[in-house]
Every structure is written in structure tokens, then in C-alpha cells.
Amino acid sequence: MKVFILCGGSGTRLWPISREEFPKQFARIFSENSLFQESVRRALSLTSEENLYIITGKKYEWIIKSELEEIGIKRAKIITEPVGRNTAPAIALGLKHLVDEETPEEEDILVLPSDHLIREVESFKGAVISGKELAKEGFIVLFGEKPTYPETGFGYIKLGERLKGGYRVERFEEKPDYPRAKEYVEGGKHLWNCGIFLFKLGRILKDYQRLMPDIDMEKDLETFLEGFPALEDISFDYAILERTQNIAAVPVSMGWSDVGSWKAVFDNFERDSDNNALRGDVIPVGVRDSLILSSENKLVVGIGLRDFLLVNTEDVTLIVSKQDSQRVKDVVKLLKERGDRRVEEHVSSYTPHGVYTLLDEGDRFKIRKILMKPSQKTPLKMHHHRTMHLVVLKGTAKLRLRSDSSFLHENESIFVPKSTPYSIENVGKVPLELIEVQSGEYLGTDDEELLE
């Protein structure tokens, strides 16, 4: 079995923990692992590393490599989209790689979101095994969580004719209002749509050929990628599922949630005797039925709260009543209109060579902490509007300044003038930690000229 893990998304609904440069699949909310890492581990309960295909955008590639390295995954394949084009083109890109690898048409393909929560892994595995029998009969197979309450934030699947191991899908239902959601739950013929797909390679290639003829699997990969930005921005559900036949659904109770709001986080979090979901350095006084999450170095005290959600990060504190949790996206929209960087990035940001953490900034200065793994190196670059002062806190750095190179050790520093080419390399065996002090008339990210 080949497994596609779709790892895109803009990360607005769980802001401020989830942001455009670091969306929710990389957040560690429910355990020490991220939602992405848990998705990988679930996939490995069904297949081996070399059968994993992570389909993502270029800006997440380095985070994914780091996340895979943390859990010891070395042979998974990372496929990067030239631009984000929604799930139908993303899946097509994965299929193109399988075609080029001459994968047999009878191969099972399982498509998983990277940002969903599934608490009952054994139930998930059992459902997939049942689904393989339906896929063998030519069905595209979906997986539906048996609804436990009238949720208005999920799409639903209406079940039709009974099949061996599942049901034929009668139709898809959009997110309903509360009365209809209540009717769906009480009627027993609807499932929450989990957004997980299973099919044979040969079956799905025929659907793409018929329904999305602009996607030509016969092109060489380079030509395919060149034409990728021109593909229709459309979901797999709208492009394929709602326009094809022979779709089946397997009912399952696996503790699934798409974690689409902070209320959903609360609903799926382990809670204390006062029905509070707490994480981090938190002191609740007279607090009930609330979620309080704090970043590692911040103390949060809640007093007399009822049905509140309080999320504290290094640079943002979100306070919202539970019933208004979906309105977080309105705040994100407002911040985008203002050009606020806190929509896009955290205090810490990831690059191919390390992690940068903003410590302080003001008029004409910025201070960052840099963490570089062993053997990593920045490209040769220079800035025209700022000077740089670099101080080594830990490890050994090799600094190239113009055409000269020198080694810097703990408590040693160097000054980089404006318009001076430089690069940093960690030549030691331990992570390299530096403090970077920038000073100048303009400190924007576009004041960087790459020379390599």
C-alpha cells in the first residue's frame, strides 16, 4: 500500500498556535508529537517508510524533514508542489510520481490529511483493512466517523445500499445547520466525512483522465510541474468524488476530529475534575469548562472563568468565549489587512539550515537567536542596509567573511559590515547557538542578497 499524506494548509483556524508559515499539523497540542508526526506513525501501522509520500509546499519542506528526523523516519519521500493548488492537483502530483515509478495499477493508495486527530489507531487500521476489500471491487472508499452529537462544522456522508464491509455513498451533505445536524445524528444514516480516501491506482487514473483531462500523466515530470500552476484550484471532493460513480463508505468509531476550531481542541483534550483542559504553566482559580494553553516560559493565571478559551504564545494572547471560537478566522483576516506578520510567522521560524527565534526588535535594531544543526550552512549572502554582530553561545562556527574564513568558539564574536558577503557553518558535533544583533536603517526580509 502507498500512502499519500497531504501536508498543506494556511493555518488560520487555530491561530495563534497555527500560522501560515507553521500550520496546525506541526503544532504539538495533544501530545509530545505533532499532528503530522502522529499521522506518519498511523500510516506506518499499515505500510513501510518507503511507501510514504508527503505532498507539501516548498516552504514546509524543511519543517517536514526535521519532523521526520525527530521520529526516526529516513526513507519517506517528500513531494513539493510548485504552488498550492488544493487537494485534487496535489493528489494528482503524487499519482504522477507513482506512474513514473511504474507502480502496478492494482496498488492500493491511501490518502490521509496531516492535521487530523485520530485517538483509536486500531479502529482506524481495521477500517482501512475493510476498505481494501471494497477498493478491490472497484470502489473509491471513504471513511466516516459515526457522529456522537450534532456537529455543524463537519461535512456529512449519507449512506445508501449496504455493501460487504461498508455502504454505497448516496450523497454528500455540506456543513448543515443545527436542526439538520440533529436530524442526521438521530436518523443513523449519516457519517462525519473524515477526508480519508482509499482507491486502486488504475481506478483513480481513469477518473482523472475523464474528469480532469488537463492533468496529463504521460508528460515527463518537468513538463508536468511547469504546467502545475495553471491547473484548476479545486478539492478532490468537488473534482472527482461528486462527479464519479461507485463510491463506498466504511463507518468507523476512531475518535476522529479535524480539529477545526479551538472548541474542537477543548472537546478532544484530556480534562481535569473541573472540566478544564490545561497545558503549560497554568494556575486556574475558580475556573470551569475552559481551555487554557500556555507557552513553555509564560505563567497564565485564570480566575473565575466559565466556558472560555485562553491560548498564550510568545507574542500573542487569544481570549475567546467557547461559542465564538469560529470567529478566530475573522481576527486573522483583520490582521492580514493590516499587514501584521503575526498572521504568517511565529517568534521562531524554520529555514533549511536552522531555527531563528526573535528575541527583541525596535527602531533600527533586531536581536535573534540562531540554532543550527551540525553540518548545516547558510548560503553566502549580504545585506545593504544593516550591520550584523554575531556572538557564539555554544558550539563551533566557521564564518566566511568576504574571501576569508575564521573559526568562532563559545563567547567569541565577529562584526559583519554592510554590503559584505558572509556565511555561517556549523562545523562541530553539537548544535551551534548564536546571538545575532542587526542594526540599520532598514531591517526587512527583502534586504538580503543571495550570492549562492
Secondary structure, DSSP 4 states (H G I P E B T S, - for coil): -EEEEEE-----TTTTTSBTTB-GGG--SSSSS-HHHHHHHHHHTTS-GGGEEEEEEGGGHHHHHHHHHHTT--S-EEEEESS---HHHHHHHHHHHHHHTT--TT-EEEEEESS-EES-HHHHHHHHHHHHHHHHTT-EEEEEEPPSS--SSS-EEEEEEEETTEEEEEEEEPSP-HHHHHHHHHHT-EEEEEEEEEEEHHHHHHHHHHH-TT--TTS-HHHHHHTGGGS----HHHHTGGG-S-EEEEEE-S-EE---SHHHHHHTS---TTS-EEESSEEEES-BS-EEEE-TT--EEEES-BSEEEEE-SS-EEEEEGGGGGGHHHHHHHHHHHT-GGGT--SEEEETTEEEEEEEEETTEEEEEEEE-TT-BPPPEE-SSEEEEEEEEES-EEEEETTEEEEE-TT-EEEE-TT--EEEEE-SSS-EEEEEEEEES---TT--EE--
